[in-house]
Amino acid sequence: MCEQTTAAARRLARAGTIPLLLMLAGCDMVVMNPTGDIAVQQRDLILIATGLMLLIIVPVMVLTVLFAWRYRAGNPRANYDPKFDHSTSLELVIWSCPLLIIICLGAITWSSTHLLDPFRPLDRIAPGRPVPPGTRPLEVQVVAMDWKWLFIYPEQGIATVNELALPVDVPVRFSITSSTQMNTFYAPTLAGMIYAMPGMRSELNAVLNAPGESWGYSGNYTGAGYSHMRFKLIGVDGAGFDRWVQQAKAAGSGLATAEYLALDRPSERVPVMRFASVADGLFDRALNQCVEPGKPCAAEVMARDQQRGGG
C-alpha cells in the first residue's frame, strides 16, 4: 500500500505538469516498511515467497530470450534436429525445480499459518525479545460502523472514534466486530487484515515496536463513505499513552447507549472523537446486536433455542 501524496500534487499530475514518477517519489510503501513485529513477519513472508517464485520466473524469462536468439532462422550455427522428442535430464530439471519450490512454499505457508494466527497470543515483542512473564496485553475493542471506527479501551474506561493510540512494545489484543455490515480492520504498519462481521467476534494479537503516526483503513468496500473510513494509528511510549488516556478522560462526554445509537447512524468524514467513559458491557451488546433498549441479545435467543431443542 502506498500513502497518497497531497491533493494538489495529484491535480498537478493529472494536468501533466509534473511527471508521474515525481509524484510517486513522495509515497511511503507502508506494507514494506512496517513498525509492528507481526507486520514485519508478514512482510518477510511476502519477500520470501516472491524470491522463491523468482527462482523460476527469472530463468524462464532469460531462457525465452536466449532460445529465441540462438535458434533464430538466420543463425547458421544453430543445430536443427527434427527427430528430437525427449531428454531425461531436461525433464528432471523442468519438473524437479518447480516441485522443490512448491514444497518450500507449502512448508512456509503451513508453519506461518499457525505462528501468525491472529487468535494466537504473542510470544515475542520483537526478534530476540520474548514477552516478559506475567505481561497482560492491552485490551482494545473495535466496532466497525458506517463509516467510522469505534475503539473501546475497557480497562481504561474510555473510547475513541477514528483514533487508535497504542503503547510501544506492549502486546495488544483486539476484539473486533461490526454493527452493520462486513468490514476489514487493516492497519498495515501493525498487522494484516482481519474481518469485522456483525454478530461475530474476531481477534487480533499484535504489537507496535516504534513510535509514530500512520493510518488504518477498511479493506472491504461498504458503500458511499468507504473511501473515508480511516483511523489514525498513534504509537507512543508508556508515559505518552498515560497522558493520552488522561486527555481522553478530560473530554467530558460519555459513551452511553443513546450516544452509541446516534454514533451508529451512517455518517461520512467523521472527525476524531473521544469519550471520557463507556457504558458497561457496550461492546458485548454491540456484538450481540442488542444495544437498543428492549431488543433481545443474539446469545440469549440462541441459548433459548438450544434449550428448546433447536440447532
N, C-alpha and C positions, 0 to 999 in steps of 0.2 A: 504494500500500500504506500502511496506517496502523498504527503501533505501538499495541498494545493498552495500555489503562490497567491498573491493578493489579487483581488478582483480587477484592479487597474492593470496589472501585468497580463491577466488573461484577456482583457479587452484589447490591449495593445498587440498581443499575439494573434488574436483573431483578425485584427486590422492589417497584420503583416508588417508592422513597424519594427518588430524585434523577432529574431529567429526563434523557432520553437525550442531549439536546444538551449538557448539562453534562459528561457522561462523554466525549463526542466532543471536547470542548474540550481534553482532555489528549492528543489524538492528534497524531502527527507524520507528515505525508504525505511520507515519505522519497523517494518516486519524484519528487515535485515539488520536493524540496529536497536534491539530491544533493551530494556533495563530491568527485566524480571527473569529469574532463573528458569521458570517454565517456558517462557517465550524464547529464551536463549537455546534451550534444548530442542524446541520445535524448529527454530532457525537452523540449528545444526543438522537436524534430520532432513530438512529441505536441501541443504548443501550436499550432504552425503548421498541422498537419493539422486540428485542431479548429477553429481560426479560419477556415480556408478553407471547411470544411463549414458553419459557422455563417453564412457569407455567403449561403447558400441557405436554410438551415433557418429562421433568424430572420425574413427577409422573408416566407417562405411561411406561418409561423405568424401573423404580424401580418396579412397579407392575408386569411387564412382568417377571422379575427375581423372584419376590416373589411368583407369582402364579405357575410358573414352579417348584419352590422348594416345595411349600406347597402341590400341587396336583400331585406330582410325584407318580409313581406306587408303590414305596417302602415305602410310608408314611402311616402307619396303622391308623393314627388319622384323615386323610382327609375324609371328608364326600362325598359320592358318591350319587348323586341324578339324575338319568337318566330322570326323568319327569320334571326337571326344564326347563322352557321356557320363563319366563318373570318376571321382577321385576320393578315395577313402580318407586321406589326410585332410583334404579340403572340407569334406563333410564333418569331420571331427571338430575342426576349428569353427565352422559355421554354427554348429549346434551346441558345442560344449561351452563356448564363451557366454552366449546369452543365458544358458541354463545356470551357469555359476552365478551370474549377476542376479537372476531371479531368486536363486536360493539365498543369496546375501540380503536382497531386499526383503524377502519373506521373513528371514530371521530378525532383521532390524525392526520391521513392522510389528511382528508378534511381541517382541520384548518392549518396544516403546509404547505399544497399546496398553500394556499393564503398568509400566513405570510412569507414564504420563496420564493415567486415568484421572479425570478431573475430580472424581469422588475419593481418590486416594489421598490421605493426609500426607503432608510434606515430610520427608525425612532429611532434607537438607535445605539450607538457606541459599547457598551458592556452592560451586565446586570446592570440595575440601572443607566445607563449613556445615557440619550437621546441625540439625535443630537441637538446641540445648534441652536436656531432660527437664520435664515439667513445664515446658513452654505452652501456654494456651494461645491458640490462634485468635486473631481479631475476628469477631463475628460481624458480617455485613449482610443485610437482607435487601435483595434487589427486586423491585417490581417494575416491569415494563408497562408503560401506559401509552396512550395515543396523544401526542407523540413526544414523550419525555421519559426520563428515568427517575425513579424514586429510590433513594438509598436510606435504609434504616439502620442505625447503629444501636442495637438493643442494650448492650452493656453500658453505653454512654448516654442512652436515653434521648438521642437526637435523631433528626432526619434531614436530608437534603434533597433537592431536585437538581439534576444535571450537574452535580459536583460530587466527586468521589475523592476523598483525601485518605491516604494510606501512609502509615509509618514505615520507613525504610527498614529492611531486614527483619520484619515481623511477619510470620505466616498469617495469611488471611483466608478465612473460609466464607465463601459466598453461598447464600441460599437464594435461588433465583426462580421467579415465577412471572406471570403476566396477568394483567387484569382483563384484557380483552382478546387479543389475537396473538398468534405466534410471532415472536421476535427472536433476534440473536444478540446476545450480550457479547460485545467484542471490544476489548482494549488491547490493540496489537502489541504495545510495549510490555504488557503484563502476561498474557496467555492467549490461547486460541479461542475460537468462537464456541459459545455454549448457548443452546436453545433456551428461551424463556417461553413457557407454554401455559395457557390458562388451566387452572386446576391441577397443575403438576409442579413438583419441586425439583429443580436441577441444582447441582452443586459444583463449585469450582474451588480448588485449593491452589493458591498462588502466593507469590511474594515479589515485592519490588526491591531492587538492590541499589538504586541510585535515586537521589532527589531530582526533582524537576517536574515539568508540566508536559502533558500530552493529551490526546483526545481518545475518547471511546465512541463507539458507533452502534447502530443497529445494522446487522448484516443481512437482514431479511426484509424485503420490500413489504410495507404495510399501509400504503396509501399516500394521501396528499402530503402529509407532514413528514414523510420518511427522510427526506434529504436533510432535514434539520434536527433529526433525533440524535443529538450528540451530547456527550457529557465531558466535562473537564476532569482529567485524572491528575491528581497532585500528589507527588511523593515528597514527604518531609521527614525530618528526624523526629525522635521521640518527643522532645520538648516542643517542636513545631506542631506536632499533632495535638498535643495537650492544649496549646494556645488556640488551635483551630477549633477544637471542641468547645472551649470556653467562649469563643466568638459566636459559635452556633447557639449556645445556651443563652447568650445575651441578645439573641434575635428577638425574643419576647413572645412570639406567636407559638402556638402548639398545634400539633397534627392530631386532631381528634377525628371522629367518624365523619362529621359534617365537612370538615376541611378536606378529608381524603376523597369524599364523593365529589366535591367541587373540583378537586385536582384531577380526578379521573375522567372528567369530560374532555373530549378531543380538543386539543389546542396546539398551535404551532409556535416555533421560535420562543419557547418559554425560557425566561432568564433564570439564573441561579437563584434558588430559594433555600432558606434554612429554617428549621423548626426547632425550638428550644425543648420540646417534649413530644412524646409519641404515645398514643393510646395503647394500653396493654393489649397484647395479642393481635395487633393490627395486621401484621404480616400473615399470621395463621388464618385470619378471616379473609384476607385477600386471596390467599392460596385456596381456600375452600369456597370462594365465591359467595361470601355471606357478610359483606361489610354493611349492606343495607339493613337497617333495623327490621327485625321480624322475618328476615329471609333465612331459611334453614341452611345449615352448612352441608357441603357435599359429603364430608366424612360422616356426619350424623345420618344423612339419608342412606348412604351405603351401608352403615352399620345396622340400621333398622331393616333394610332389605335383606341383609345377610341373616339376621335373626329370624326373618320370615321365610327363609329358605331360598332367597334369591341368589344370584350369581356372586 
